[in-house]
Amino acid sequence: MVQPYTAKRKENTLHNSAASQVWNNTLIMDGVAQYMAAGSLAQLCLACKQGWIYAIEQLWTCPKLTHMKYFNRFSASIAHQPLFKVGNHTHYGGLVRNLDLSMLGGRWEKIGYVQLAPVLAFCTNITSLDLDLCQHIGDSHFLKLFVDNPHLSEKLTHLDLDEVMLMDQTIGAIIRMLPKLKYLHLSETNAGPLTCKAIGSCLTDLQYLELSRCIDIDDSCIETIAEKCKSLSYLKIQGCDNIITDDVEELMLERDNLATISEGSDDNYESDDNIDDIGDGFGGSIVGVLSRNTNLLGRYRFDDNDIDID
């Protein structure tokens, strides 16, 4: 009876040794964490200190903000100091990379300058910002958000301002402060000649641009963009009534690398799927888990592979 017991114990020792090697290998675990669902990440985070270290950055990279109560908890948590050291981050806000408010219910009347200013101040490393339909912020305050947060100028590559209520000159002024933008959404805004001039002058690395249903966009605007933005590979201008389609098509013939969707084009244009990293900045798959009243994680409710806060 001794031999089987010894063999089994040896097998368990080998198994535990292999598991420990994986668990203690930061490179492996960081890679695994990228593919874990939010619920699994939360469980890993609560398991022990090492699990927390592996999971916490993934949980905060792209917070899921679908309700004002989540936004308020997120806003109250970003200034907290992490429970354990995470790189050089002094607060949770530094872990956020993608701030997406496009699914936040009531944002058009509940998100104003007072709510957004402290969030942008603490989210010092975001590269993607989606403020779609945030219409409760006036021109002067909207501009102040970017003036007061120079880190946006240094790091922001994705910006979505679809359906915001800003004047052409305000949008242009914001664009001039964000020279590293590669993806820009301005559909259903007052974007016009001043915006397009700013795009042509400052966004030399711009790859993706949406200007659909912008009634002040005309042929001269598109000509400016096409001539100046040499890296642009996708341009969507559906519903821009002041654009003469034939003239645009003639202009586009000179830019073989530029796919253009104008009035009458198919929304499912095949080029949509061929643009690298379009989805990286907006609607990321990682669900943020927000802290409440503590520097750890708060309490959670699991439902349909998603995670929520009680």
MOKADA-V599739 format. One record per backbone hydrogen bond with DSSP energy under -1.0 kcal/mol. NH is the residue of the N-H (numbers start at 1). CO is the residue of the C=O. Records with the same first field share a line. If there is no record, write none. Layout:
NH=CO + CO
//
This chain:
5=1
6=2
7=3
8=4
9=5
10=6
11=7
12=8
13=9
14=10
15=11
16=12
17=13
18=14
19=15
20=16
21=17
22=18
23=19
24=20
25=22
29=25
30=26
31=27
32=28
33=29
35=32
36=33
41=37
42=38
43=39
44=40
45=41
46=42
52=48
53=49
54=50
55=51
56=52
59=55
60=56
61=57
71=67
72=68
73=69
74=70
75=71
76=72
77=73
78=74
80=77
89=86
92=80
93=78
94=91
95=92
96=93
97=61
98=61
99=128
101=130
104=101
105=66
107=104
109=106
110=106
111=107
116=112
117=113
120=116
121=117
122=118
123=119
124=122
127=97
128=97
129=158
130=99
131=160
133=162
134=131
135=133
142=138
143=139
144=140
145=141
147=143
148=144
152=149
154=150
155=151
156=152
157=127
158=127
159=183
160=129
161=185
163=187
164=161
166=164
171=167
172=168
173=169
174=170
175=171
176=172
177=174
178=175
181=178
182=157
183=157
184=208
185=159
186=210
188=212
196=192
197=193
198=194
199=195
200=196
201=197
202=198
203=199
204=202
206=203
207=182
208=182
209=234
210=184
211=236
213=238
214=211
217=214
222=218
223=219
224=220
225=221
226=222
227=223
228=224
229=225
230=228
232=229
233=207
234=207
235=259
236=209
237=261
240=237
241=239
243=240
248=244
249=245
250=246
251=247
252=248
253=249
254=251
255=252
258=255
259=233
261=235
265=262
269=266
272=269
273=270
274=271
278=275
301=308
303=306
306=303
308=301
//
